[in-house]
Amino acid sequence: MAELPDHVATALRTLATPACAYVYDTEALRTAAARLRASLPARTTILYAVKANGHPEVVQSLASVCDGLEVASGGELDLAVRAGTGRIVFGGPAKTDTELAAAVEAGALLNVESRFEAERLAALGFTGDICLRINRNDVAVTGSHTMTGTPTPFGIDENQLGSVLASLPSSLTVIGFHLHAVSNNLDGQAHADFLRDAISWSIKTASAYGINLRVVNAGGGLGIDHTSAASIDLAPLSQVSVPDGVELILEPGRYLAADAGYYAAEVLDLKTTHGRTFAVLRGGTHHFRLPAAWGYSHPFTVLPVDEWDRPYSRPSVSDTPVDAVGELCTPRDVLTRGQQVARLRVGDRLVFARTGAYAWDISHHDFLRHPAPEFIIL
Ligand SMILES: *Cc1c(COP(=O)(O)O)cnc(C)c1O
């Protein structure tokens, strides 16, 4: 794993023992957004998908460098409104009437996910533009979570689009389609092909149904590799051409937020049982569930802490593979399996990089009622 940036290491060294913290580096958020912007074709809009990391300062930082925010609940909508963003898009298959009303009040563009939702929206008195989220028949893209071309609760089945449009309340004007289809795609060429296909399908479909197409929303899915420093190659995206009069919307979450996050946890104990060595941490999957949810080992960096002022000897291991495990009473509380360490001592800190997205936000914080980590915003 790469070395920790100095300012992150410095912040982590100053934590009180036993250390447990997330660090969010706002400069890294801005860097990721700038890198993405530089790689996208003209007429592309970047909306940060708040569900990746809803920490208010992360949302605020990304709102200021992206064109707006994509939200999927009333709670995220509130965050977006408070961040004072220029543009909000609201999607998700389970919007309540209260959430729909709040979205209308906030001036958000709605990705409508069913005919019934369209009816409820019209009944609230809304008149104006919407996008329809479509579950297409085929999607030529690979990634870890496939959401279209397969039965899911997301969007309207492409085969039902004609009947939905024929019975849509007349106060709603369809201006485009939302086609989010993949998560964590690491293949830039495949993602560029997906964008081209989304655009050409939208043009063809709009023309078949007499829709004046203004928006093609291709959702998120730009990938990063949580086990290395690799990310999707953005270069092929710049070759996509967006026709005049059409806005291509992208809603990246992981790509923008992951690299800004570091999760640090102090080693509370070291033990070897039945031939495996475990570093038991003040922390675990209740703070950072992704490795357990996805079934992979998340690499760590050792941040050595040399001070030791206790009147007993300090447990230490060297040149051995270690499992990094948490403080929960379950054998599934594992962040990393078998990572080789040159030396590791009780009191040292393990730092997990690339934990700014789908880390704290997707974890089961209250299981066992340990205290939450500190949150340090740089
Ligand atoms: C989750 C989600 C995103 C963000 O996906 P990433 O893989 O984090 O880029 C964008 N749009 C929608 C509709 C989503 O559900």
The ligand as an SDF file (V2000), in Angstrom:
LIG
                    3D

 15 15  0  0  0  0  0  0  0  0999 V2000
  -25.4760    4.3700   -5.7250 C   0  0  0  0  0  0  0  0  0  0  0  0
  -25.9170    5.2400   -6.8230 C   0  0  0  0  0  0  0  0  0  0  0  0
  -25.0110    6.1210   -7.4320 C   0  0  0  0  0  0  0  0  0  0  0  0
  -23.5580    6.1710   -7.0660 C   0  0  0  0  0  0  0  0  0  0  0  0
  -22.9120    5.0160   -7.4420 O   0  0  0  0  0  0  0  0  0  0  0  0
  -21.2990    4.8880   -7.3350 P   0  0  0  0  0  0  0  0  0  0  0  0
  -21.0640    3.4740   -7.6900 O   0  0  0  0  0  0  0  0  0  0  0  0
  -20.9110    5.2290   -5.9480 O   0  0  0  0  0  0  0  0  0  0  0  0
  -20.7230    5.8300   -8.3200 O   0  0  0  0  0  0  0  0  0  0  0  0
  -25.4910    6.9550   -8.4150 C   0  0  0  0  0  0  0  0  0  0  0  0
  -26.7810    6.9450   -8.8020 N   0  0  0  0  0  0  0  0  0  0  0  0
  -27.6850    6.0980   -8.2430 C   0  0  0  0  0  0  0  0  0  0  0  0
  -29.0810    6.1290   -8.7020 C   0  0  0  0  0  0  0  0  0  0  0  0
  -27.2830    5.2190   -7.2440 C   0  0  0  0  0  0  0  0  0  0  0  0
  -28.1700    4.3770   -6.7100 O   0  0  0  0  0  0  0  0  0  0  0  0
  1  2  1  0
  2  3  1  0
  2 14  2  0
  3  4  1  0
  3 10  2  0
  4  5  1  0
  5  6  1  0
  6  7  2  0
  6  8  1  0
  6  9  1  0
 10 11  1  0
 11 12  2  0
 12 13  1  0
 12 14  1  0
 14 15  1  0
M  END
$$$$
